Amino acid sequence: MKSNSQLSAQDVWADIATVRQNKPLVHCITNLVVTNFTANVLLACGAAPVMAHAHEEVQDMAGIAQGLLLNIGTLDPYWVQSMKLAFAAAQKRGIPVVIDPVGAGATSYRNQALEELLQQGMPAVVQEQIAPALLAWSEAAADSVARSARWQRASMTFGLDGHEWNEELVLQRYELLFEAGFVAESWGDGDAVPAGQLLPGMAMSNDHRRILATGMARLRAKIKYRPVVFELMPEEFSLLQLQQTVEALAGRGLHKQNFRRLIEQQALVEETGQMTMAGAGRPAKLFRFRRNVMLERAIVGNKLPLARSH
């Protein structure tokens, strides 16, 4: 992802050209004032906008769209619930979600609605278990300075209180949970662990989980500038196996159709002519990386099958 200061006109035009080529369906739940304007801009860019906010259909609509736009300019409880339902469906599928926080900070109701929307995109284990545990740990600090420092660290590490989630902070998250006593490795063999103290997760001997966290963090950083996935895949693989590997490396889900479209556009793989017979479902085509891709994989600019975030 490029910062705004690095985004060139060529980058913007390349994105528009991609939209025009793919003609994505964009589900919009937006401010009444800009509904027509939003639809016209999306049409001009080559997308197919659909404005739908009825509870009875928003999940189905987000289930077939390639993107979701939420604009909180016009709020009432019905629209907020529509946005939550659509957001949950979009998150489940891994499609891009854009939230336009119109008027954020103006009223407590608007702030609460925005916070609830942002929590929709948070993994359930973070929202329901890790965040409350870290808040209690922060509040248990000796003084206000220590309490503030603990919570700030927790918020930045786990993407709480408006902080952006950083998939590279794998080791920092483990170290924080270790320090707070929420993982089994924090306790000795003879220690009495308080009931409900430990968070879900499989313990590892010695410092193996710390080693694993370090490796994951380095891979997630490296995947952004070097296609390390090439070194991790077998000679032949299905597109599902490739997507699952990239998702594990990137630390986030990817929309199936968008992922496969990117693979096709970048001409990364070619069919082997063989099918996989593993699993109970239909046989899947097997692919391999194209020979010239393998030869050029160390060259700067050889892109990964990850869409740029916005």
N, C-alpha and C positions, 0 to 999 in steps of 0.2 A: 504494500500500500504506500502511495506517495502522499506526502503532506501537501496542503494547499499551495505552499510556496514552491513546491517542486512540480505541480501539475501544469503541464503545458497545453497549448491549444491543440497540439497533435494528440495528446492523451484524451482530451475531451472529445475530439472528433472521432478517434478510434472507438471510444465507448458508444457514441451515437451510431456509428456504422455497424457495430455489433448488435445494437438494439434493432436497427432497421433490418438486419439480416435475420435475426431470430424472432422478431415480432412477439415479444413476451406479453402474456396477459398479466396486467397489474391491477390487483384488488385495492381499491381506495376507500377508506373511511375518513372523510376529510371535512374541513371547515365549509359550512354552507356558502360562505362568501366566495370561496375560490374553487368550488366544485367544477364549474364550467371551464375555468382557466386551466385547472390541473388536467382535466380530460383533454383539452385542446393541445396543451404542451406535449402530453404523452403521445397523442396521435401524430403530432408534427415530428416527434422523434422516431416514430415507427412502431411504438408499442400499442397494445390494445387495452385501454382502460375500462374498468368496470366499477361502478359505484354501488356498493351494496352494504347495508348496515342492519338488516333484519336479523334478529337472533336465529331465526329458522334457517337461514342460508349462509351466514358468514363463515361457518366452519367448512361447509362444502365448497364455497367459493375460494377460500384460502387453500383448500385441498387441491384445486386444479390450477391456481395461479402460479406464475413464476416470480412474483414479488408482491409485497404488501406495503402500502403507505398508510400511516396513521397520523392524522392531524388533529390536535386537541383544541383547536380554536373554538369549536361549538361543542360544549360539554353539557351533558345531563346524565343521570344514572343509566338510562337505556343505552346511550351511545358508548359510555365507558364500558359497559358489559359487552357490547358488540365488539369493541376493540380488544378486550381481553380474550374473548372466544376466538377471534380471528388470529390474534397473536399466538395463542397456544397452538392452533392448528398449523400456523406457519413455522413455528419453532420445531414442531414434531417432524415436519417435512424438510427442514433445513433450508428454506428459501429466504432470500434477503428481506429484511424488515427495516423500513425507514420510519422514524418517529419525528414529527415536526412539533416541538414543544412550544406551540404558540402561547404567549402570555405566561410562561413559567415564572413563578415567583410573585405573580400579581395577587393571588388569593390562596388561602390554605386548601380549599377544595381542589383547585387546579393542581397544586403541588402534590396533594394526596393521590389524585387520579394518575398523575404522571409517575409517581413512585410505584404505585400498584402495577402500572403497565410495565415499567422497567423490571419489576420483580418477576413478571411473567417470563422474561427471557433468562432468568437465573435458574441454573440446575436445581431440582427439588432438594437434593441433599444439602446444597449450600443454603438455600432459603429456609428450609425447615429444621435442619440440624446444626450445620456448621455455624451459620450466622448467630443464632441464639446462644450457642455454646461460647463463642468468642465474645459476645456482648457480656455474658455473665462473667467470663474470665477477666474482661477489661474492668468491669465494675468492682471486681474483688481486689483491685490494686490498692496499695497503701494510701495513696493520696490522689488529688485531682490531676496533677501533672502526669503521674504514672498512668492513671486511667485514660487520659486523653492520648498519651503516647501509644498505649496498647491498642486502643480502638482505631487510631489513625493507621497504625501498621496493619491491623486486621482488614480495615476497609480497603487500603491500597492493594493488599495482597489478594483478597478475594473479590474485588470489584464491588464493594458495598458503598452505600452513601453517595452514589453518583460517580464513583471511580470506575474507570474502564477496566474490563477484564483483560488481563494480559496472560495469554496462554503460555508464555515463556517462564513465568514465575513458579514453576513446578517445585523446585527445591525450596524456595522461600515459603511456599505454602506448607510443605512438609515440616520445615524447621519450626514454623510458628505453631503448628499442631503438636509437634514434639515438645516444645517449650511449655505449652499450655497443659500438657499431660493428657491429650486426647487420643494418642495412639499407643498401642501396646508396648512399643519399644521404649516409651518414656519411663516405664516401670521395671524395677528389678524383680527377680524371681520370688523374693519373699515379701514384696510390697503388697499391702492391702489396697486394691484399686476400688475407689468408691463406686457404688452402683450407678450405672448410667453415665459414667465418666468417659468411656471410650466411644469414639465415633466409628461408623461402619468402615471396614477395610481389613484386608488380610495382613497380619503381621509377618515380618521377614526376620531371619536371624541376623545377628550382628548389625552392620550398617548397610545391609543390602538394599533396603528401601531408599536410603539416602543416595546410594550409587545409582539406582534406577531413576530416581527423580532428577539427578544431575544429568544422566544420559538423555532423558526425555526433554529437558530444558534445552540442551545443546542441539538436539535434533530439530526442535521446533524453531530455534533461531536460525539454524543452517538451512532449513527447507525454504526459507524466504529468499535466499540468494543462490542456492545450489540444489539441483534436483537429486537429492540423496535417495529418493524413492527408487531410482534405477538400481542401486546397489542392494536394495532390500527385497526386491521381487524375484520370484523364481523365473526360469527361462520362459515359461508359458503360464498365463494367468487369465482369469475372467475379468471383465470390467468391474464387477462387484468386488472382487478381491483387491483390485487396484484402488478403488474408491475407499474401501475399508482401511487400507494401509495408509492412504493419504490422510484420512480423517483421524486415525490414531496419531500420526505424526503432527498434524496441524492442531489437534486438540479441539476440533469443532466439527459439527456435522456439515455435510454438503448435500445440496439438492441433486437428486439422481440425474434428472434430465439436463440440468445446467452443467453438471460435472461431465457428462458424456458429450455434450455439445462442445465444451472446451477441449476435451481430448481430441475430438474430430477436427476442430479448427486448428489446433496446434500440430496435427499430424504426428502425434507421438507414437502411436501403435499401429500395428497391422494384423489382420487375421491370419491365423496359422492354418485354417481349414479343418481344425479339430474341434471337438466338443468335450466338455467336462461331464462326467457321469456321476459326480459326487453329489450327495444330498437327495432329498425327496422331491424337489421341484423339477421343472423342465431342464433339460441339458442346456448349458450355456456355452456360447462361443468362446474359444480360447484365443488370446492375443499374445503378441510379443512386441517389444520395443523395436521400432524400425532401426535398421542398421546404421543409417546416417545419424540418428538421434543418439545412439550409443557411442558413436565416434566423437560426437560434438558435445556430449553431456557436460564436460568441464568448461565449456566456453561460456563466458558471461553473457547473459541475455537468453539462454535456453530456459524457457519458462516452465514453471510447474503447473499442473492442472488445478490451480486454485484461482478462483475469481477474485479480482481486487475488491476489497471492502470499501465502503463509502460511508 
